[in-house]
Amino acid sequence: MRFTDLFASLPAHTLEPISPASPWRRLLKVAGYAGLRLVGNVFRKVRNPENLHGKVWLYVVSQNNYDSLYFLREALPGAVLVAGQSKQIGRYNGAVNRLSLRRKLLYYGQLPRVYRALRRTEGERASRFFDLIFNAIGYYEVYRRALRHYRPRAVVFANDHNDDARALLLACQAEGVPAAYIQHATVSTSFPPLGFGLSLLEGQDALDKYRQCGPVAGQVELVGMPKADAFLARRNLAPAVRRVALACNTLDDTAAITAALDYLLTEFPDLTFTFRSHPGDTRDFSFLVVRHPALQFSDARQQNVFEFLGEHDALLAADTSTHLEATLLNLASVYFRFGTHGIADDYYGYVSHGLVERADMLPELGGWLRRMQLAKPADLYQRAAYYNATLGTPDEGHSQQRAARVLQQWLAKTAPTARA
């Protein structure tokens, strides 16, 4: 995804922490990565609390991935959570086993060749995102070595497009290790084609989008949303909106967020508003505390998204899968863009498929909120059936068991072949 038009069109404040606009800052970032990660990892020996040999690996690259796969830790005997040596997993940093990246430094001799090849295929974007190319070198080779050493029974992913996750998937394919995938959030048509032996998707929406990404390989099952199981019985039954959640992500513009809060807290003094930024957002929003003393805050690094939504009656947000999670809990949810970034409008298709309503201007947002103050529909959650295959079926609220059962059946068929 790093060389797509979509990635290149990310807002400057979103792209800057990933790949700085200034060539000098990119070089500084490369130097920091080389010193802290490449050389630093050489001097840090990995000592895991669990034995990784012959186990089912649950590979995570973020806090959200951990939340999506943790249930398999209990459901699958011999399953262990693993991540790259220095990967940041939020509040779960100390709860995962680590795959050593000490040898990654040895493979940087191939950097000139890789860069020249990408210059031929991607043009100037290879120069623009040179730092990301630099970061990705060596993952594939190190992970192949790890697979040969530990010989896991299988690897289960919750991310299919990050550089390290893609490298491990390709390594699994090269080493004959079965690979499975559990969708952890709403997908888009910009994702790579499905290339796993088994893909457990939440609903028809995900499958339809992956079919647009390219050929769908392997077995596919629609299992609902495992991470939502414990919360579906706690649907919001409030007849009207009194507590409003505002969730932003790294695409949203700070000035537009501020303007929206200025408007909302002035127009609706009788409502309670809570602001929550994305766990990966590095911006400092502390100025909002001074600007709006009545505004409440949720720390996405500490509070589960379903716990957060369970404290509210409505959600205001732009392009985030939190809309789906809110609708499943029967919150009133509205799509409102904070700024005019270049990412595709209605990125996940929630508005076009009728999952949520839309407001384009602040007065329109205010009108929607006033309607919800008077009466909130009691059956909003039914709109999510296209996204969650178990909704309204006997398996509703039991997606974890369904996913674990399908995965166990698949492992029984594939693991003997992998060991042979």
DRENDO-1510 file (C-alpha; in Angstrom, 1 decimal, always signed):
<recs>
REC; n; res; u; v; w
REC; 1; MET; +0.0; +0.0; +0.0 .
REC; 2; ARG; +3.0; +2.3; +0.5 .
REC; 3; PHE; +3.2; +3.3; -3.2 .
REC; 4; THR; -0.5; +3.8; -3.9 .
REC; 5; ASP; -2.2; +7.1; -4.8 .
REC; 6; LEU; -4.2; +6.7; -1.6 .
REC; 7; PHE; -1.2; +6.6; +0.6 .
REC; 8; ALA; +0.5; +9.4; -1.2 .
REC; 9; SER; -2.6; +11.6; -0.8 .
REC; 10; LEU; -2.7; +11.3; +3.0 .
REC; 11; PRO; -2.9; +14.6; +4.8 .
REC; 12; ALA; +0.5; +16.1; +5.7 .
REC; 13; HIS; -0.1; +15.8; +9.5 .
REC; 14; THR; -1.0; +12.1; +9.0 .
REC; 15; LEU; +1.9; +11.3; +6.7 .
REC; 16; GLU; +4.6; +13.3; +8.6 .
REC; 17; PRO; +5.0; +10.7; +11.5 .
REC; 18; ILE; +5.1; +7.9; +9.0 .
REC; 19; SER; +7.4; +9.4; +6.4 .
REC; 20; PRO; +8.4; +13.1; +6.8 .
REC; 21; ALA; +8.0; +15.5; +3.9 .
REC; 22; SER; +11.5; +16.9; +4.3 .
REC; 23; PRO; +14.3; +14.7; +2.8 .
REC; 24; TRP; +16.6; +15.7; +5.7 .
REC; 25; ARG; +14.0; +14.6; +8.2 .
REC; 26; ARG; +13.6; +11.3; +6.4 .
REC; 27; LEU; +17.4; +10.8; +6.5 .
REC; 28; LEU; +17.3; +11.6; +10.2 .
REC; 29; LYS; +14.5; +9.1; +10.7 .
REC; 30; VAL; +16.5; +6.5; +8.8 .
REC; 31; ALA; +19.6; +7.2; +11.0 .
REC; 32; GLY; +17.4; +6.9; +14.1 .
REC; 33; TYR; +16.0; +3.6; +13.0 .
REC; 34; ALA; +19.4; +2.3; +12.2 .
REC; 35; GLY; +20.8; +3.3; +15.6 .
REC; 36; LEU; +17.9; +2.4; +17.8 .
REC; 37; ARG; +16.4; -0.6; +16.0 .
REC; 38; LEU; +19.0; -2.2; +13.8 .
REC; 39; VAL; +22.1; -1.7; +16.0 .
REC; 40; GLY; +20.1; -1.5; +19.2 .
REC; 41; ASN; +18.4; -4.9; +18.6 .
REC; 42; VAL; +21.8; -6.5; +18.1 .
REC; 43; PHE; +22.6; -5.8; +21.8 .
REC; 44; ARG; +19.3; -6.9; +23.1 .
REC; 45; LYS; +18.8; -10.6; +23.4 .
REC; 46; VAL; +15.2; -11.8; +23.2 .
REC; 47; ARG; +14.1; -13.9; +26.1 .
REC; 48; ASN; +10.6; -15.1; +25.8 .
REC; 49; PRO; +8.4; -16.3; +28.7 .
REC; 50; GLU; +6.9; -19.0; +26.5 .
REC; 51; ASN; +8.2; -21.7; +24.2 .
REC; 52; LEU; +7.5; -20.8; +20.6 .
REC; 53; HIS; +8.4; -24.2; +19.1 .
REC; 54; GLY; +5.6; -25.9; +17.3 .
REC; 55; LYS; +2.9; -23.5; +18.6 .
REC; 56; VAL; +0.2; -21.6; +16.8 .
REC; 57; TRP; +1.5; -18.0; +16.6 .
REC; 58; LEU; -0.9; -15.2; +16.9 .
REC; 59; TYR; +1.0; -12.4; +15.2 .
REC; 60; VAL; +0.2; -8.8; +16.3 .
REC; 61; VAL; +1.4; -5.5; +15.1 .
REC; 62; SER; -0.8; -3.2; +17.2 .
REC; 63; GLN; -2.9; -2.9; +20.3 .
REC; 64; ASN; -6.0; -3.4; +18.1 .
REC; 65; ASN; -4.5; -6.6; +16.7 .
REC; 66; TYR; -4.0; -8.0; +20.2 .
REC; 67; ASP; -7.6; -7.3; +21.2 .
REC; 68; SER; -8.7; -9.1; +18.0 .
REC; 69; LEU; -6.6; -12.2; +18.5 .
REC; 70; TYR; -6.4; -12.6; +22.3 .
REC; 71; PHE; -9.5; -14.9; +22.5 .
REC; 72; LEU; -7.6; -17.5; +20.6 .
REC; 73; ARG; -5.0; -17.6; +23.3 .
REC; 74; GLU; -7.5; -19.5; +25.4 .
REC; 75; ALA; -9.4; -21.2; +22.6 .
REC; 76; LEU; -6.5; -22.9; +20.9 .
REC; 77; PRO; -4.2; -25.1; +23.0 .
REC; 78; GLY; -0.6; -24.1; +22.4 .
REC; 79; ALA; -1.4; -20.7; +21.0 .
REC; 80; VAL; +1.1; -17.9; +21.8 .
REC; 81; LEU; +1.0; -14.1; +21.0 .
REC; 82; VAL; +4.1; -12.9; +19.1 .
REC; 83; ALA; +5.4; -9.6; +17.7 .
REC; 84; GLY; +8.5; -8.2; +16.2 .
REC; 85; GLN; +11.4; -7.5; +18.6 .
REC; 86; SER; +10.8; -3.8; +19.1 .
REC; 87; LYS; +7.2; -3.5; +17.8 .
REC; 88; GLN; +5.0; -1.1; +19.9 .
REC; 89; ILE; +1.8; -2.9; +21.0 .
REC; 90; GLY; +0.5; -0.2; +23.3 .
REC; 91; ARG; -0.6; -1.3; +26.7 .
REC; 92; TYR; +0.3; -4.9; +25.8 .
REC; 93; ASN; +4.0; -4.4; +25.1 .
REC; 94; GLY; +5.0; -6.7; +27.9 .
REC; 95; ALA; +2.3; -9.3; +27.2 .
REC; 96; VAL; +3.6; -10.7; +23.9 .
REC; 97; ASN; +6.6; -12.9; +23.0 .
REC; 98; ARG; +9.1; -11.4; +20.6 .
REC; 99; LEU; +10.7; -12.5; +17.4 .
REC; 100; SER; +14.4; -11.5; +17.3 .
REC; 101; LEU; +15.4; -9.0; +14.7 .
REC; 102; ARG; +19.1; -9.0; +15.6 .
REC; 103; ARG; +20.1; -10.4; +12.2 .
REC; 104; LYS; +18.0; -7.9; +10.2 .
REC; 105; LEU; +21.1; -5.6; +9.9 .
REC; 106; LEU; +22.8; -8.3; +7.9 .
REC; 107; TYR; +20.5; -7.9; +4.9 .
REC; 108; TYR; +21.0; -4.3; +4.2 .
REC; 109; GLY; +23.5; -5.0; +1.4 .
REC; 110; GLN; +20.5; -5.6; -0.8 .
REC; 111; LEU; +19.1; -2.1; -0.3 .
REC; 112; PRO; +20.7; -0.6; -3.4 .
REC; 113; ARG; +19.3; -3.3; -5.6 .
REC; 114; VAL; +15.8; -3.1; -4.0 .
REC; 115; TYR; +15.8; +0.7; -4.4 .
REC; 116; ARG; +16.8; +0.6; -8.0 .
REC; 117; ALA; +14.1; -2.0; -8.8 .
REC; 118; LEU; +11.4; +0.1; -7.0 .
REC; 119; ARG; +12.6; +3.2; -8.9 .
REC; 120; ARG; +11.9; +1.4; -12.1 .
REC; 121; THR; +8.4; +0.4; -11.1 .
REC; 122; GLU; +7.3; +3.2; -8.8 .
REC; 123; GLY; +9.3; +6.2; -10.1 .
REC; 124; GLU; +9.7; +9.2; -7.8 .
REC; 125; ARG; +7.7; +7.6; -5.0 .
REC; 126; ALA; +10.6; +5.3; -4.3 .
REC; 127; SER; +12.6; +8.4; -3.4 .
REC; 128; ARG; +9.8; +10.0; -1.5 .
REC; 129; PHE; +9.3; +6.9; +0.7 .
REC; 130; PHE; +12.9; +5.8; +0.8 .
REC; 131; ASP; +12.7; +5.6; +4.6 .
REC; 132; LEU; +9.9; +3.1; +4.4 .
REC; 133; ILE; +11.9; +1.0; +2.0 .
REC; 134; PHE; +14.8; +1.1; +4.4 .
REC; 135; ASN; +12.6; +0.0; +7.4 .
REC; 136; ALA; +11.2; -3.0; +5.4 .
REC; 137; ILE; +14.6; -4.5; +4.4 .
REC; 138; GLY; +15.4; -7.8; +6.1 .
REC; 139; TYR; +12.0; -8.7; +7.6 .
REC; 140; TYR; +11.4; -11.4; +5.1 .
REC; 141; GLU; +14.8; -13.1; +5.6 .
REC; 142; VAL; +14.8; -12.9; +9.4 .
REC; 143; TYR; +11.2; -14.2; +9.6 .
REC; 144; ARG; +12.1; -17.2; +7.3 .
REC; 145; ARG; +14.9; -18.0; +9.6 .
REC; 146; ALA; +12.6; -17.8; +12.6 .
REC; 147; LEU; +10.1; -20.1; +11.0 .
REC; 148; ARG; +12.7; -22.7; +10.2 .
REC; 149; HIS; +14.0; -22.5; +13.8 .
REC; 150; TYR; +10.7; -22.6; +15.7 .
REC; 151; ARG; +8.6; -24.4; +13.1 .
REC; 152; PRO; +5.2; -23.1; +14.3 .
REC; 153; ARG; +2.1; -25.1; +13.7 .
REC; 154; ALA; +0.6; -22.1; +11.9 .
REC; 155; VAL; +0.6; -18.3; +12.0 .
REC; 156; VAL; -2.6; -16.3; +12.5 .
REC; 157; PHE; -2.6; -12.7; +11.4 .
REC; 158; ALA; -4.9; -9.8; +12.2 .
REC; 159; ASN; -3.2; -7.4; +9.8 .
REC; 160; ASP; -2.6; -8.1; +6.1 .
REC; 161; HIS; -1.0; -5.0; +4.8 .
REC; 162; ASN; +1.8; -3.7; +7.1 .
REC; 163; ASP; +5.4; -4.3; +5.8 .
REC; 164; ASP; +6.4; -6.7; +8.6 .
REC; 165; ALA; +3.1; -8.6; +8.4 .
REC; 166; ARG; +3.4; -9.0; +4.6 .
REC; 167; ALA; +7.0; -10.2; +5.1 .
REC; 168; LEU; +5.9; -12.8; +7.5 .
REC; 169; LEU; +3.1; -14.0; +5.3 .
REC; 170; LEU; +5.5; -14.4; +2.3 .
REC; 171; ALA; +7.9; -16.2; +4.7 .
REC; 172; CYS; +5.2; -18.6; +5.7 .
REC; 173; GLN; +4.4; -19.3; +2.1 .
REC; 174; ALA; +8.1; -20.0; +1.3 .
REC; 175; GLU; +8.5; -22.2; +4.4 .
REC; 176; GLY; +5.3; -24.1; +4.0 .
REC; 177; VAL; +3.8; -22.8; +7.3 .
REC; 178; PRO; +0.0; -22.5; +7.2 .
REC; 179; ALA; -1.2; -18.9; +7.5 .
REC; 180; ALA; -4.7; -17.7; +8.6 .
REC; 181; TYR; -6.2; -14.3; +8.9 .
REC; 182; ILE; -8.8; -12.8; +11.2 .
REC; 183; GLN; -10.2; -9.4; +10.1 .
REC; 184; HIS; -9.6; -6.9; +12.9 .
REC; 185; ALA; -11.4; -3.8; +11.5 .
REC; 186; THR; -13.4; -2.7; +8.4 .
REC; 187; VAL; -11.3; -3.3; +5.3 .
REC; 188; SER; -11.0; -1.2; +2.1 .
REC; 189; THR; -10.6; -1.9; -1.6 .
REC; 190; SER; -7.0; -0.6; -1.3 .
REC; 191; PHE; -5.9; -3.7; +0.7 .
REC; 192; PRO; -3.7; -6.4; -0.9 .
REC; 193; PRO; -5.6; -9.5; -2.2 .
REC; 194; LEU; -6.3; -12.2; +0.3 .
REC; 195; GLY; -3.4; -14.6; +0.2 .
REC; 196; PHE; -4.0; -16.8; +3.3 .
REC; 197; GLY; -4.9; -20.5; +3.6 .
REC; 198; LEU; -7.9; -19.5; +5.7 .
REC; 199; SER; -9.5; -16.0; +6.0 .
REC; 200; LEU; -12.1; -15.4; +8.8 .
REC; 201; LEU; -14.0; -12.3; +7.7 .
REC; 202; GLU; -16.7; -10.5; +9.7 .
REC; 203; GLY; -19.3; -10.2; +7.0 .
REC; 204; GLN; -20.3; -9.9; +3.3 .
REC; 205; ASP; -19.0; -6.3; +3.1 .
REC; 206; ALA; -15.4; -7.5; +3.7 .
REC; 207; LEU; -15.7; -10.3; +1.2 .
REC; 208; ASP; -17.1; -8.0; -1.5 .
REC; 209; LYS; -14.3; -5.6; -0.9 .
REC; 210; TYR; -11.6; -8.2; -1.0 .
REC; 211; ARG; -13.0; -9.5; -4.3 .
REC; 212; GLN; -12.3; -6.0; -5.7 .
REC; 213; CYS; -8.7; -6.2; -4.4 .
REC; 214; GLY; -7.9; -9.2; -6.5 .
REC; 215; PRO; -8.2; -13.0; -6.6 .
REC; 216; VAL; -9.3; -14.5; -3.2 .
REC; 217; ALA; -7.1; -17.4; -2.3 .
REC; 218; GLY; -7.8; -20.1; +0.2 .
REC; 219; GLN; -10.8; -20.9; +2.3 .
REC; 220; VAL; -13.1; -18.0; +3.4 .
REC; 221; GLU; -15.6; -18.1; +6.2 .
REC; 222; LEU; -17.9; -15.3; +7.5 .
REC; 223; VAL; -17.8; -15.5; +11.3 .
REC; 224; GLY; -18.9; -12.1; +12.6 .
REC; 225; MET; -16.9; -9.9; +14.9 .
REC; 226; PRO; -15.2; -11.9; +17.7 .
REC; 227; LYS; -14.0; -8.9; +19.6 .
REC; 228; ALA; -17.6; -7.6; +19.9 .
REC; 229; ASP; -19.1; -10.8; +21.5 .
REC; 230; ALA; -19.0; -9.7; +25.1 .
REC; 231; PHE; -20.6; -6.4; +24.3 .
REC; 232; LEU; -23.5; -7.2; +22.0 .
REC; 233; ALA; -25.8; -8.0; +24.9 .
REC; 234; ARG; -25.3; -4.5; +26.3 .
REC; 235; ARG; -27.0; -2.7; +23.5 .
REC; 236; ASN; -27.9; +0.9; +24.1 .
REC; 237; LEU; -31.6; +1.1; +24.9 .
REC; 238; ALA; -31.8; +4.8; +25.7 .
REC; 239; PRO; -34.8; +6.3; +23.9 .
REC; 240; ALA; -32.9; +9.6; +23.3 .
REC; 241; VAL; -29.3; +10.9; +23.1 .
REC; 242; ARG; -27.8; +12.4; +26.1 .
REC; 243; ARG; -24.1; +11.4; +25.9 .
REC; 244; VAL; -22.2; +12.0; +22.7 .
REC; 245; ALA; -18.8; +10.4; +21.7 .
REC; 246; LEU; -16.5; +12.2; +19.2 .
REC; 247; ALA; -13.9; +9.9; +17.8 .
REC; 248; CYS; -11.1; +11.2; +15.5 .
REC; 249; ASN; -8.3; +9.5; +13.7 .
REC; 250; THR; -5.0; +10.7; +12.2 .
REC; 251; LEU; -6.7; +11.9; +9.0 .
REC; 252; ASP; -8.8; +14.4; +10.7 .
REC; 253; ASP; -7.7; +18.1; +10.8 .
REC; 254; THR; -7.0; +19.6; +14.2 .
REC; 255; ALA; -8.5; +23.0; +13.3 .
REC; 256; ALA; -11.7; +21.3; +12.0 .
REC; 257; ILE; -12.0; +19.1; +15.2 .
REC; 258; THR; -11.6; +22.3; +17.3 .
REC; 259; ALA; -14.2; +24.1; +15.3 .
REC; 260; ALA; -16.7; +21.2; +15.6 .
REC; 261; LEU; -16.2; +21.1; +19.4 .
REC; 262; ASP; -16.6; +24.8; +19.7 .
REC; 263; TYR; -19.9; +24.6; +17.9 .
REC; 264; LEU; -21.2; +21.5; +19.7 .
REC; 265; LEU; -20.4; +22.5; +23.2 .
REC; 266; THR; -21.9; +26.0; +22.6 .
REC; 267; GLU; -25.1; +24.7; +20.9 .
REC; 268; PHE; -25.7; +21.7; +23.2 .
REC; 269; PRO; -24.8; +22.7; +26.8 .
REC; 270; ASP; -27.2; +20.1; +28.1 .
REC; 271; LEU; -25.3; +17.2; +26.4 .
REC; 272; THR; -22.2; +15.4; +27.6 .
REC; 273; PHE; -19.4; +15.2; +25.0 .
REC; 274; THR; -16.4; +12.9; +25.2 .
REC; 275; PHE; -13.4; +13.3; +22.9 .
REC; 276; ARG; -11.3; +10.3; +21.9 .
REC; 277; SER; -8.3; +10.3; +19.5 .
REC; 278; HIS; -6.9; +7.3; +17.7 .
REC; 279; PRO; -4.3; +5.3; +19.8 .
REC; 280; GLY; -1.7; +6.0; +17.1 .
REC; 281; ASP; -2.3; +9.7; +16.9 .
REC; 282; THR; +0.7; +11.6; +18.3 .
REC; 283; ARG; -0.9; +15.1; +18.3 .
REC; 284; ASP; -1.3; +16.9; +21.6 .
REC; 285; PHE; -4.9; +17.7; +22.2 .
REC; 286; SER; -4.4; +19.0; +25.8 .
REC; 287; PHE; -5.3; +22.5; +24.6 .
REC; 288; LEU; -8.9; +21.2; +24.5 .
REC; 289; VAL; -8.9; +20.8; +28.3 .
REC; 290; VAL; -8.4; +24.5; +28.7 .
REC; 291; ARG; -10.7; +25.5; +25.8 .
REC; 292; HIS; -13.6; +23.3; +27.0 .
REC; 293; PRO; -13.5; +22.4; +30.7 .
REC; 294; ALA; -16.8; +20.5; +30.3 .
REC; 295; LEU; -15.4; +18.2; +27.6 .
REC; 296; GLN; -14.6; +14.7; +28.8 .
REC; 297; PHE; -11.8; +12.5; +27.4 .
REC; 298; SER; -11.1; +8.9; +26.7 .
REC; 299; ASP; -7.6; +7.4; +26.3 .
REC; 300; ALA; -7.7; +4.9; +23.4 .
REC; 301; ARG; -4.5; +3.4; +24.7 .
REC; 302; GLN; -6.2; +2.5; +28.0 .
REC; 303; GLN; -9.9; +2.0; +27.3 .
REC; 304; ASN; -11.3; -0.6; +25.0 .
REC; 305; VAL; -13.4; +0.9; +22.2 .
REC; 306; PHE; -16.5; -1.0; +23.2 .
REC; 307; GLU; -16.2; +0.1; +26.8 .
REC; 308; PHE; -15.9; +3.6; +25.5 .
REC; 309; LEU; -19.0; +3.4; +23.3 .
REC; 310; GLY; -20.9; +1.7; +26.0 .
REC; 311; GLU; -20.8; +4.9; +28.0 .
REC; 312; HIS; -22.5; +6.9; +25.2 .
REC; 313; ASP; -25.7; +7.2; +23.2 .
REC; 314; ALA; -24.3; +8.6; +19.9 .
REC; 315; LEU; -21.1; +8.8; +17.9 .
REC; 316; LEU; -19.7; +11.6; +15.7 .
REC; 317; ALA; -16.8; +10.6; +13.5 .
REC; 318; ALA; -15.4; +10.6; +10.0 .
REC; 319; ASP; -13.6; +7.7; +8.4 .
REC; 320; THR; -13.2; +5.1; +11.2 .
REC; 321; SER; -14.5; +1.6; +11.8 .
REC; 322; THR; -15.8; +2.9; +15.1 .
REC; 323; HIS; -19.0; +3.6; +13.2 .
REC; 324; LEU; -19.6; -0.1; +12.8 .
REC; 325; GLU; -18.9; -0.9; +16.4 .
REC; 326; ALA; -21.2; +1.9; +17.6 .
REC; 327; THR; -24.0; +0.7; +15.4 .
REC; 328; LEU; -23.7; -2.8; +16.7 .
REC; 329; LEU; -24.2; -1.4; +20.2 .
REC; 330; ASN; -27.3; +0.5; +18.9 .
REC; 331; LEU; -25.7; +4.0; +19.2 .
REC; 332; ALA; -26.9; +6.7; +16.8 .
REC; 333; SER; -23.9; +7.3; +14.6 .
REC; 334; VAL; -23.3; +10.1; +12.0 .
REC; 335; TYR; -20.5; +10.5; +9.4 .
REC; 336; PHE; -19.0; +14.0; +9.6 .
REC; 337; ARG; -15.7; +14.9; +8.0 .
REC; 338; PHE; -13.3; +17.0; +10.1 .
REC; 339; GLY; -11.5; +18.8; +7.2 .
REC; 340; THR; -11.2; +18.2; +3.5 .
REC; 341; HIS; -8.3; +15.8; +3.1 .
REC; 342; GLY; -7.7; +14.0; -0.2 .
REC; 343; ILE; -8.7; +10.5; +1.0 .
REC; 344; ALA; -11.8; +9.1; -0.7 .
REC; 345; ASP; -15.1; +10.4; +0.7 .
REC; 346; ASP; -17.0; +7.8; +2.7 .
REC; 347; TYR; -13.9; +5.6; +2.7 .
REC; 348; TYR; -15.5; +2.5; +4.2 .
REC; 349; GLY; -18.8; +2.9; +2.4 .
REC; 350; TYR; -20.8; +3.2; +5.6 .
REC; 351; VAL; -23.0; +6.0; +4.3 .
REC; 352; SER; -23.6; +4.5; +0.8 .
REC; 353; HIS; -24.6; +1.2; +2.4 .
REC; 354; GLY; -27.0; +2.8; +4.9 .
REC; 355; LEU; -25.1; +2.0; +8.0 .
REC; 356; VAL; -24.9; +5.6; +9.2 .
REC; 357; GLU; -26.4; +9.0; +8.3 .
REC; 358; ARG; -24.3; +11.9; +7.1 .
REC; 359; ALA; -23.9; +15.5; +7.9 .
REC; 360; ASP; -21.7; +17.8; +5.7 .
REC; 361; MET; -21.9; +21.1; +7.6 .
REC; 362; LEU; -22.0; +22.0; +11.3 .
REC; 363; PRO; -25.7; +23.2; +11.1 .
REC; 364; GLU; -26.6; +19.9; +9.5 .
REC; 365; LEU; -24.8; +18.1; +12.2 .
REC; 366; GLY; -26.6; +20.1; +14.8 .
REC; 367; GLY; -30.0; +19.3; +13.2 .
REC; 368; TRP; -29.2; +15.6; +13.3 .
REC; 369; LEU; -28.2; +15.8; +16.9 .
REC; 370; ARG; -31.4; +17.6; +17.8 .
REC; 371; ARG; -33.5; +14.9; +16.2 .
REC; 372; MET; -31.6; +12.3; +18.2 .
REC; 373; GLN; -32.2; +14.3; +21.4 .
REC; 374; LEU; -35.9; +13.9; +20.8 .
REC; 375; ALA; -35.9; +10.2; +19.9 .
REC; 376; LYS; -33.2; +7.6; +19.1 .
REC; 377; PRO; -34.4; +4.6; +17.0 .
REC; 378; ALA; -34.4; +1.3; +18.9 .
REC; 379; ASP; -33.3; -0.9; +15.9 .
REC; 380; LEU; -30.2; +0.9; +14.6 .
REC; 381; TYR; -28.1; -2.2; +15.2 .
REC; 382; GLN; -30.0; -4.1; +12.4 .
REC; 383; ARG; -28.3; -1.9; +9.8 .
REC; 384; ALA; -25.0; -3.8; +10.6 .
REC; 385; ALA; -26.1; -7.1; +9.1 .
REC; 386; TYR; -24.2; -6.6; +5.9 .
REC; 387; TYR; -21.0; -6.1; +8.0 .
REC; 388; ASN; -21.5; -8.8; +10.6 .
REC; 389; ALA; -22.6; -12.2; +9.3 .
REC; 390; THR; -23.9; -13.5; +12.7 .
REC; 391; LEU; -26.2; -10.6; +13.5 .
REC; 392; GLY; -29.7; -12.0; +14.0 .
REC; 393; THR; -28.6; -15.6; +13.8 .
REC; 394; PRO; -28.1; -18.2; +16.6 .
REC; 395; ASP; -24.4; -17.4; +16.4 .
REC; 396; GLU; -24.9; -13.8; +17.4 .
REC; 397; GLY; -22.6; -13.0; +20.3 .
REC; 398; HIS; -20.7; -16.3; +19.7 .
REC; 399; SER; -18.3; -15.3; +17.0 .
REC; 400; GLN; -15.3; -16.3; +19.1 .
REC; 401; GLN; -16.5; -19.9; +19.3 .
REC; 402; ARG; -17.4; -19.9; +15.7 .
REC; 403; ALA; -14.0; -18.6; +14.6 .
REC; 404; ALA; -12.1; -20.9; +16.9 .
REC; 405; ARG; -14.1; -23.9; +15.7 .
REC; 406; VAL; -13.4; -23.1; +12.0 .
REC; 407; LEU; -9.8; -22.5; +12.8 .
REC; 408; GLN; -9.4; -25.8; +14.7 .
REC; 409; GLN; -11.0; -27.7; +11.8 .
REC; 410; TRP; -8.7; -26.0; +9.3 .
REC; 411; LEU; -5.6; -26.7; +11.5 .
REC; 412; ALA; -6.5; -30.3; +11.7 .
REC; 413; LYS; -6.4; -30.5; +7.9 .
REC; 414; THR; -3.4; -28.4; +7.2 .
REC; 415; ALA; -1.0; -28.9; +10.1 .
REC; 416; PRO; +0.0; -32.5; +9.3 .
REC; 417; THR; +1.0; -31.4; +5.7 .
REC; 418; ALA; +3.1; -28.6; +7.1 .
REC; 419; ARG; +5.0; -30.9; +9.4 .
REC; 420; ALA; +5.6; -33.5; +6.8 .
</recs>
